[in-house]
Amino acid sequence: MQIQIGDNMVSRRLAGILFVIFLLSGTMGIYLANALQPPTIQLVLVDEKGTPLTKISKNVEVQVQIQALVPTREVYRTIFHGTLKKQGLKFWDEGNTIRISLYDGKLQSVLKEWARDYPEGIESSLMISVWVLDYEHGKLYRGFAVVHYNPVDIARGFKKTVKIDIHRLPSSPLKYNTRDGEVSPLGSNRQFYYWKTDWSLSWVPSNYVQVPVLIVENENSDSGVINAWVDISQQYYTKFGLTLAYGYEISKKETPSLDIYGNDFYTISNRFYFSRSILLAPEKTGYIYIYAKPYHLHEKEYYCTASLNNCVPTGEERVQEGINSIMTSGDTIVGGSSSGLPNFLQYLFTGSIPTYNSVNLEVGQSISLGQLISRTDGSCGASFGIGIPIGALAVYFSGGVVPLWASGLTAGLYYNHYTSLEIYGGIQNYGRWEDTGDNIFETLSIRVSRYTYHVGTCDTKVPIGIYIESN
């Protein structure tokens, strides 16, 4: 008996050792397999609470479209479209990670575009759109997020956890029977959602245009001399904001209802220099501008079967306002100042309203742009930064392609320093200066968009222009 017990103990120990070796070899195999993979972009998709999108219900499918910003008239290039699902027996893979090889042809084409225009690098962005099909509860959730990266620092790839608030946009009943599947490329026999740009309703300039960042009107004859300026310091990262406006069949309405989100995200960012000022005598106007490529994209959501050639519109639409390229000379933004008012000002007026929270400047006093903007709606208005009037530009330059209601859309220009947002520039009342003007206080007011924007946790009016009236 003792000999048998000993043999059994040896057998059990041997079996245990073999099992551990099996596990270790399997784990080592997975490790080696991953180590031999080419560098990738890995995007882990979770909801606003940190729950993997593939686990928000017992029966769910997550469709994902990733568009990469490019500094051309194309604006966005889709580099990924596929479906996520739970991985079942693959316990090490929750099925909520998108992987794009750096050797992928579409991604490589995007990186080459940025390397050509910005060989020293610039922070660019990926627009991520998701559709969460919750079969358990019969609901469809939509969501979006923006991920930033620098094309020159991507050689080893990167991994980021991307939070997508799928309850930010209203949900809708699940109307279609979309089949579950593995990550599926376009061209398969399955059904999917997709955003397409409607170029008949969009505007993108063929080259760089003057984009005003500050407009000042010293309109009264009884007035002092006004100095206005904008500064961008290389000490900070200057960020060009992205605005998204969602709505149902907005292209069919003269005054659509818009759900607008701004400055939780941005298109491009880098450390730049820029400094310009204007000196305005009474009854004079002027503006400060940069050279950039703004865009107004009108996108429509489609429900497709098998391919992009077999799609029907769902009625959901969105508009993107942003900048995908700026003219630079070394690390300095190219721009300038001009007397008079920009030609599109009538459309800026159409899309904006004056604020009545004005400020009085005594002779010799000045006020920063940040303080002036914060008077529109406290920290909520200031966190949007300097309003860039892209909608008004698009209405003016498109010759009627972009509808008049878009003139109230704007994107922010701002910079971050650690955890605080900064806006540099200001207005000063010189009073009588070099035998011009009078020693009299000035009342400054600023115009804001007609629309209410979701900015961070606030619903607020945002500065547009910035157009400042002095009287």
Secondary structure, 3 states (H helix, E strand, C coil): CHHHHHHHHHHHHHHHHHHHHHHHHHHHHHHHHHHCCCCEEEEEEEECCCCEHHHCCCCEEEEEEEEEECCCCCCEEEEEEEEECCCCCCCCCCCCEEEEECCCHHHHHHHHHHHHHCCCCCEEEEEEEEEEEECCCCEEEEEEEEEEECHHHCCCCEEEEEEECCCCCCCEECCCCCCCCCCCCCCCCCEEEEEEECHHHCECCCCCEEEEEEEEEECCCCCCEEEEEEEECCCCEEEEEEEEEEEECHHHCCCCCCEEEEEEEEEEEEECEEEEEEEECCCEEEEEEEEEEEEEEEEEEEEEECCCCCEEEEEEEEEEEEEEEECEECCEECEEEEECCCCCHHHHHHCEEECCCCEEECCCCEEEHHHHHHHHHHHHHHCCCEEECHHHHHHHHCCCCCCHHHHHCCEEEEEEECCEEECCEEEEEEECECCECCCCCEEEEEEEECCCEEECCEEECCEEEEEEEEC
